[in-house]
Amino acid sequence: MAKYEAELRGNFNEILEAIDDAVMSNSASASLEDKSDFRTADTVCAVRVYERYSYSGSNRVSMNITLLKTGERIFVTVITSGGSQGMFLKFNTFGESAFLDTITSTIERYKI
């Protein structure tokens, strides 16, 4: 499992679109598996689940992105999983980290 969290600044919809573009354009096998959006008063939350094939692990890796805006604050949490090998111990988690790396530079542009 790999994890990335940051507080961001900018336009919520622009950030969400930039993240989606980064995932889909930086990985040939990436797909959007599902999404959920919620809005109330001054809060907006977008959840995205992506998946891709990891050549290094010969398996599929998922990435969950939660983008939350409340008031003027925007926060993102990105968690990848599924790229490790082994029945009881996790090893070879390279695929999880590599999937996360496809979007970190995009998110860094909006980081406070």
ABEGO torsion letter per residue (X at the ends): XBBBBBBBBEBAAAAAAAAAAAAAAABAABBBABBBBBBBEABBBBBBBBBBBBAAAGBBBBBBBBBBBBEABBBBBBBBBGABBEAABBBGAAAAAAAAAAAAAAAAAABX
